[in-house]
Every structure is written in C-alpha cells, then in structure tokens.
Amino acid sequence: MPIPSNASKYRTKPTKPLIARETVSKFKAPKQNLYKLGDAQFVGLIQLGVSAKDADLVMRSFTTMPNAELWRALNIAASTIDRKVKANEILAPDQSERVLGLRRLLDQVKHMVAESGNTKGFNAEEWMATWLRQPNAGLAGRAPAEFLGTVTGQHMVSKLLLQMQTGAYA
C-alpha cells in the first residue's frame, strides 16, 4: 500500500516529558518515597532516567538477595549495569521503569508496615527479598520475583501486596 503524499503532516513529534524537568527532582535512591509519588511525577522520573549507580544502590539495599538474581528478575543484564556504572550512564527508559517499579514496591511494603503502627525491628528489604522468592497462591503458585520483569507484572505484585494488607485475597 503506497504512503499518501500528505502523510508527513501526521507524523508524531518527539515526546516531551509529561512534566517539566524543573518540577521533578532527580531520583535519589535512598531517600525518595516512590509509593507516595503521584503518577505524573513517577512518569517524569522514568523519562529523566535512573543513573546506573542509583539503580545499583537500589539492588544493593536487598542485602539478602544477590544482585544478579534481582537484575535477572528485572530482565536487565548485570553486564549492562556494570558497563553503565563505569561509564556513569543513565538507564534506558524501560530499564529505569522496572528499577523504579521495584523500588516503588519496596516503598509500598514500608508504607504498609508503617500504617500497621509497628515498624520496630522490621527490615523491609530483607522481608521483601524473602517474599519475592516464595511461591504465592495469589500468583498461581509462582514467586513474585517472576513478575518483576514487566510493568504489568509489577502491578500484579503491587495488587497482591494490597490484598495481603487488607486481607482481601481474590
């Protein structure tokens, strides 16, 4: 099928971030609570990109789970991260989104425990590292880590965490 002569007027322009860069602080791996961040700000962070160094910090916070296992779960090659850390590069948007999504899940767990009123002695990173590996009936007997490699899978894990918090398993 030939391309119409007026097709150029229908081309899309390069996308701009949903919000101006000035309104989004760059992702700070240890400090920013991503669970409480609005969707537009979250998308803004994805569009800005996560530095490989910050992504590596997120992975290292899960001290009881090997980094290579987490990178595999996120469908990101550990060699890519090593190269980008050395070159001080930013992750691609799809990689940034998966890393930020994992961090958002961690912040969701921290928020859930804080809402329960008893955070003393609770280590969210250790709990999550263990929980991610365990088969779960809510995921047809599969481990939550198997779903971290896609945004849809991360939403499924988030929904499961919410169901655990409310006691409303579906």
C-alpha positions as CSV (number, residue, x, y, z in Angstrom):
1,M,0.0,0.0,0.0
2,P,1.6,3.3,-1.0
3,I,2.1,6.1,1.6
4,P,-0.2,9.0,1.0
5,S,1.5,12.3,-0.1
6,N,0.2,14.1,2.9
7,A,1.5,11.5,5.4
8,S,4.2,13.8,6.8
9,K,1.6,16.1,8.4
10,Y,0.5,13.1,10.5
11,R,3.9,12.2,11.9
12,T,4.2,12.5,15.6
13,K,6.6,14.9,17.2
14,P,9.1,13.7,19.6
15,T,7.5,13.3,23.0
16,K,8.3,15.7,25.8
17,P,8.3,14.7,29.4
18,L,4.8,14.9,30.9
19,I,6.1,17.5,33.4
20,A,8.9,19.9,33.2
21,R,12.3,18.7,34.3
22,E,12.5,21.6,36.9
23,T,9.4,20.2,38.7
24,V,10.8,16.7,39.1
25,S,13.8,16.2,41.4
26,K,16.1,13.6,40.1
27,F,15.6,10.1,41.6
28,K,17.5,9.8,44.9
29,A,17.9,6.1,45.6
30,P,18.0,6.1,49.3
31,K,15.6,9.0,50.2
32,Q,12.6,9.4,47.9
33,N,9.4,7.5,48.7
34,L,8.1,6.4,45.3
35,Y,5.0,4.8,46.6
36,K,3.6,8.1,47.7
37,L,4.7,9.8,44.4
38,G,1.9,10.7,42.0
39,D,1.7,9.0,38.7
40,A,2.7,12.1,36.7
41,Q,5.8,12.6,38.8
42,F,6.6,8.9,38.6
43,V,6.5,9.0,34.8
44,G,8.6,12.2,34.9
45,L,11.3,10.2,36.8
46,I,11.1,7.4,34.3
47,Q,11.6,9.9,31.5
48,L,14.5,11.6,33.2
49,G,16.1,8.1,33.6
50,V,17.8,6.5,36.5
51,S,21.5,6.5,36.7
52,A,23.1,3.1,36.7
53,K,24.8,4.0,40.0
54,D,21.4,4.7,41.7
55,A,19.9,1.6,40.2
56,D,22.8,-0.4,41.7
57,L,22.2,1.2,45.1
58,V,18.6,0.0,44.9
59,M,19.7,-3.5,44.2
60,R,22.3,-3.5,47.0
61,S,19.7,-2.5,49.5
62,F,18.3,-6.0,49.2
63,T,21.3,-7.5,51.2
64,T,19.8,-11.0,51.5
65,M,19.2,-11.4,47.7
66,P,22.1,-11.5,45.2
67,N,22.2,-8.5,42.8
68,A,22.5,-10.9,39.8
69,E,19.2,-12.6,40.9
70,L,17.4,-9.2,41.1
71,W,18.8,-8.0,37.7
72,R,17.6,-11.3,36.1
73,A,14.2,-10.8,37.6
74,L,14.0,-7.3,36.1
75,N,15.2,-8.6,32.7
76,I,18.3,-6.4,32.8
77,A,21.7,-7.9,32.1
78,A,24.1,-7.4,35.0
79,S,26.9,-6.7,32.5
80,T,24.8,-3.8,31.1
81,I,24.6,-2.3,34.6
82,D,28.3,-2.8,35.3
83,R,29.2,-1.1,32.0
84,K,26.8,1.8,32.6
85,V,28.0,2.3,36.2
86,K,31.6,2.5,34.9
87,A,30.6,5.0,32.2
88,N,28.3,7.0,34.6
89,E,25.3,6.5,32.2
90,I,21.6,6.6,32.6
91,L,19.5,3.5,32.1
92,A,17.1,3.3,29.1
93,P,13.5,4.3,29.9
94,D,12.2,0.7,30.0
95,Q,15.0,-0.3,32.4
96,S,14.5,2.8,34.5
97,E,10.8,2.0,34.8
98,R,11.4,-1.5,36.0
99,V,14.0,-0.4,38.6
100,L,11.8,2.4,39.8
101,G,8.9,-0.1,39.9
102,L,10.9,-2.4,42.2
103,R,11.8,0.5,44.4
104,R,8.1,1.6,44.4
105,L,7.1,-2.0,45.6
106,L,9.7,-1.7,48.4
107,D,8.3,1.6,49.4
108,Q,4.8,0.1,49.3
109,V,5.9,-2.5,51.8
110,K,7.4,0.1,54.1
111,H,4.2,2.1,53.9
112,M,2.1,-0.9,54.7
113,V,4.1,-1.7,57.8
114,A,4.1,2.0,58.9
115,E,0.3,2.0,58.6
116,S,0.2,-1.0,60.9
117,G,1.8,1.1,63.5
118,N,4.6,-1.3,64.4
119,T,7.8,-0.8,62.4
120,K,10.2,-1.6,65.2
121,G,12.7,-4.3,64.2
122,F,11.2,-4.7,60.7
123,N,13.6,-4.7,57.7
124,A,11.5,-4.2,54.6
125,E,14.4,-5.1,52.3
126,E,15.0,-8.5,54.0
127,W,11.3,-9.3,54.2
128,M,10.8,-8.4,50.5
129,A,13.9,-10.4,49.4
130,T,12.5,-13.5,51.1
131,W,8.9,-12.9,50.0
132,L,9.8,-12.3,46.3
133,R,11.3,-15.8,46.1
134,Q,8.4,-17.7,47.7
135,P,5.7,-19.3,45.6
136,N,2.4,-17.5,46.2
137,A,-1.1,-18.8,45.7
138,G,-2.2,-15.4,44.5
139,L,0.1,-15.7,41.6
140,A,-0.9,-19.3,40.6
141,G,1.9,-20.8,42.7
142,R,4.6,-18.7,41.1
143,A,7.1,-16.5,43.0
144,P,6.5,-12.7,42.8
145,A,10.1,-12.3,41.5
146,E,9.0,-14.0,38.3
147,F,6.7,-11.0,37.6
148,L,9.2,-8.1,38.1
149,G,10.5,-8.1,34.5
150,T,7.4,-6.3,33.2
151,V,5.4,-3.3,34.3
152,T,2.2,-5.3,34.2
153,G,3.8,-8.0,36.4
154,Q,4.9,-5.4,38.9
155,H,1.3,-4.1,39.0
156,M,0.2,-7.6,39.8
157,V,2.7,-7.9,42.7
158,S,1.6,-4.5,44.0
159,K,-2.1,-5.6,43.9
160,L,-1.1,-8.8,45.7
161,L,0.6,-6.7,48.4
162,L,-2.6,-4.6,48.8
163,Q,-4.7,-7.7,49.1
164,M,-2.4,-9.0,51.8
165,Q,-2.7,-5.7,53.7
166,T,-6.5,-5.7,53.6
167,G,-7.0,-9.5,53.8
168,A,-9.0,-9.5,50.6
169,Y,-7.4,-12.2,48.6
170,A,-9.1,-12.6,45.2
